[in-house]
């Protein structure tokens, strides 16, 4: 049972209590780390913890002592997994930690958009209600979820959690078909049919070469003009320029996004300039309830401790 030297590269990315790994001879936390600081900060580390700091082959080849990477997230696209496999570096990620909070956030977006809450709030702030002759006024359409159809791309725990909430609202749920691997026990529907029939389309799949821009202008043209597009999964699943065009042309009724292709976004990102009541952008916080983050922090260290004693869990294969 070798003692480990553990370095957390971006501690500020996690708002939770992180316990010291049980077998850590040394444990160092850095608030944040730039790519050009990686080799210096990981010079003696056998275990690296990262949320969003990338660890690519060009860096890893300078760190022969590194034996494990513990990812403080489910997504591991910041890690050069093929290099790690080829050089015996274990990579472990977080599983099933946001099973409630992400679906809840998705439905917060859905409800706000379907009931036009932002538009009505703007009307109240502008004094329209105060000047109305009626006790209420109907300046924007209000839609029901009951009896409508939710299409889901991604049938993992988050997709199925979202489906459970949808069914509680009385919605019909369609899971889009895709190439293997597929979750057993799920009935799949061809993607074109999901696009055509869904009143809400919610994305819950990982970002891979096959899912990059899985929703583009062509797909949005196939959707109902009354449909909503929700992405609480990964930036890059939707062609962002096409989304702006679709909103401008009224191809879809609205969109709610928690993720962007570039995070954090900088001045000039096109979606930062979208100012309309049928578009909601939140700063990648769907996963970040207090309970979910503490669960993540506990499992993160569990993954390191389990690997250290020879019983690894949640390894990326």
N, C-alpha and C positions, 0 to 999 in steps of 0.2 A: 504494500500500500504506500505508494510514493507520495510525498508531500507535493502540493501544487503551488505554483505562483500564478495568481489570478489577477487579471486586469480588466476592469470595466471601462470601456472606452467612452461611453456617452451616458453617464449616470443621470443627467438631467432629462433624458428621454423617458424616465420612469418615475412617476409620482407615487412612491410606495416605500415601505420599509424593506430593505434588502439585507438579509442576514449574511454573515460571513460564511463562506463554504467550510464545511467541517474539517477537511484535510488541507486547508490553505495554510502554507507556511508564511505566505505573504498575500495580502489582498489590497489592491490599490484601486481607487475610484477616480476617474477623470470626468469632470462635468461634460466636456465635449472634446472631440479629437478630429483634427483635419487629416487628410490623407497623407500629407507630407510629414506628419508627426508620428505615424503609426509604427515605423520601425524602431524609433527611439523609445516610445512608450511600451512597446511589446518586447523590448530587447531581452528580458529574462523571463518572460511569461510562458508558462506551459498551457494556460487556459486563457482565452480571450472572450470577453462578453461584449457583444455589440447588438445594438438595435438597428441603427441605420448607417453606421460607419462601414463603408465597403472594405472587404478583404479579398482582393484579387490576387491572381497568380504572381504579378510583379512584386507585390508586397510579401506574400506568403513565402516565396522562394528565398527571401532574406531572413526568414524566421524558422530555422531548422528545428529549434527547440519547442515550437508550438505543437501541441498534441490534441487540443480540443478547442472548438469554437462553440460557445453557448449563445444562441441567438435569442434576444429578448423580444421575440415576436413570432408569429406563425410564418410569415413570409420570409424566405431566405434568399431572395434574388440578389441581395448585396454580397453574397458569398460565392466564390468560385468553387462550387461543389465538385466538379470533375477533378480539379487540381487536388482538392482535399482527399478525395477517394484514392487518387493515384499515389498520394504521399502519406497515407495513414493518419490523416487528421480527422478526428471524429467531429461531426456537426450535429448538434441537437437543437430542435426548435420547440416552440410552445404549442401545446395542443389543447383545444376545447376550452379556452379560457374566457372567451367573450360570447358564450353561447346565448346569453340573454341580452347583453347590452347592445350588440350590433343589430340584431333584429328589432329591438326597441327603437334604436335611432333611425333605422330604415322606416319604421312606421311613423315616427315623429315627422319625418320629411313627407311621407305619403299623405298623412292627415293634413298637415299644414298646406300642402299644395292642392289637394283635392277639395278642401273647403275654403281655399283662397284666403287664408288667414293673414298673409302679409299684405294683400291688397286691401282687405277690410281694415286692418290696423292703420294703413296709410290714409285711408279715407277718414277714419276717426281723427288722426293726427292733423289732417287738413281741415277739420271742422265740418265735414259734410253731414255727419250725424246730428251735430248740434243745430244745423240749419234745416234739417229735414222736417216736413210736416207730419210725417208718420213716425210711429214708435220704432220702426226699423226701416231699413231701405235695402234694396237688392241690386247693388251695382255690379256684382260679379257672380258668376254661376257657382253653385255649391253642389258637389257630387257626393253620392253615397258610395261606400265600399261594399256594403251588403249586396250580393248578387252580381258583383263584378268579377273580373278574372285577373289573377296575379300570375305573371310569367316569371320564372326564376331560372337564371343561368348559374349553375353550381348547386349540387345537391348534397354538399357536405353538412356539417353540423350547423353552420350559420344559415345556409339555405333552407335546411329543414326547420330550424327555429323560426325563421321568417314565415315559412309555410304554415306552421302551427298557429301563429298569431293571425295570419290571413284567414284560416279556416274558422277561427273564433269570431272573426268579423262577418262570417258568412260568405267568404270569397271562394271561388273556384281556383284551384292551383294547378298550373302546368309547369313541369320541369322540362327544360330544353334538352334535347338529345345531343350527344357529342361523342367523340371518339373515346375508346377505353383509356384509362380505367374508369369504371362507373360504380357508383354506390349500389350495392345489391338491394333488392326489394323496392326500388323506385320505378314508377311507370314514367317512361319518357315520351315526349312529344316532339316531332320534327321542329327545328328552330323556326322555319318559315311560318309554320302554323302558330307557334308561340308568339311570334312578332305580330301576326295578323289578328290574333284573338285577344291579346292581353290589353287590359285597361291600365295596368301598371306592369312595368318590366323592371325587375330588381336583380342586380348583379352580385353574385357571391362566389366567384371563381378566382383562382390564382392567376397572376399575370405570367404567361408563358409565351413562347413564340406563336403557338397556335391560337391564343386568346388575345394577342395584341390587336387592338382596334377591331375586336369582334363585333362591336357596334359602330358602324360608320354611316355615312349618308344613305347608302343603299338600304341598310337595315332600317333606318329611321323612316325612310319613305314607305316601307312596308307596314309600319305601325299605324294604329289608329291616330287620327288627328286629335283625339281626345285623350290619348294615352300619356302617362307619366313615365319617365326614365329615372331610375334610382341607382346610384353607384356608391356603396359603402365598402367596396372591396379593394380595388387597386386602380390608381391612375394608369392610363395606357390601355385600359379595356375599351374605352370609348375614344373615337377620333374627336378631339375637343373643338377643332375648327368646324367639323361637320355638325357638332352639337349646336354651336352658335348659329350656323346657317339654318338648321332645323327649327330653332326657336324663332329666328327672324322670319322665316317663311311660314310658320305655323304648322310645320309637319307633325309636331307633337305638342301637347298642351303644356308641358312643363317638365322640369328636371330638378332633382335633388342630389347633390354630390358632396361627398365627404373626403374625396381624394382627387389629386391632380397628378399629371405626369411628372411635374417638377415640384418637389416639396423640400423646404418651404418655397412657395412661389415668390418670384421677384417682380419688380415693376416691369410691366409689359406682357405678363402672362394674360392671354386673351380672356380667360374666364373671370379674372379680377375686375374687368371693366364691364361685365354684364350686370346691369342695374334694372331688373325687372321683377315684378312680384311673382312670376311663375318660375323663377330660378332661385334655388337656395344653395349656398356653398358654405360648408362648415370645415374647420381646419383639422381634418383627420383625427376626430375625437370620438367617432362612433364606438370605438373599442374601450374608451378611457374612463369608464365609471370607476369610482374608488374601489369597489369590490373586485372588478375585473383586473385592475392593475395589481392589487395585492395578491390575487390568485396567480397572476403571471410571475410576479417577483418570487413567490414561494416555489413555483414549479421550475423557474429558472435555476435556482440554487439546488433544488432536488435533482435536476438533470446533471449538474456538475458532480454532486455527491454520489449519485448512482454510477456515473462513469468512473469516478475515482476508485470505487471499490469493486469494479469489474462487473457491474450489473447495469449496463447503459440502458437508457430509455429515451424514447422520442428521437432516435437518430434519423437523420435524413438519409434516405437510401436511393 
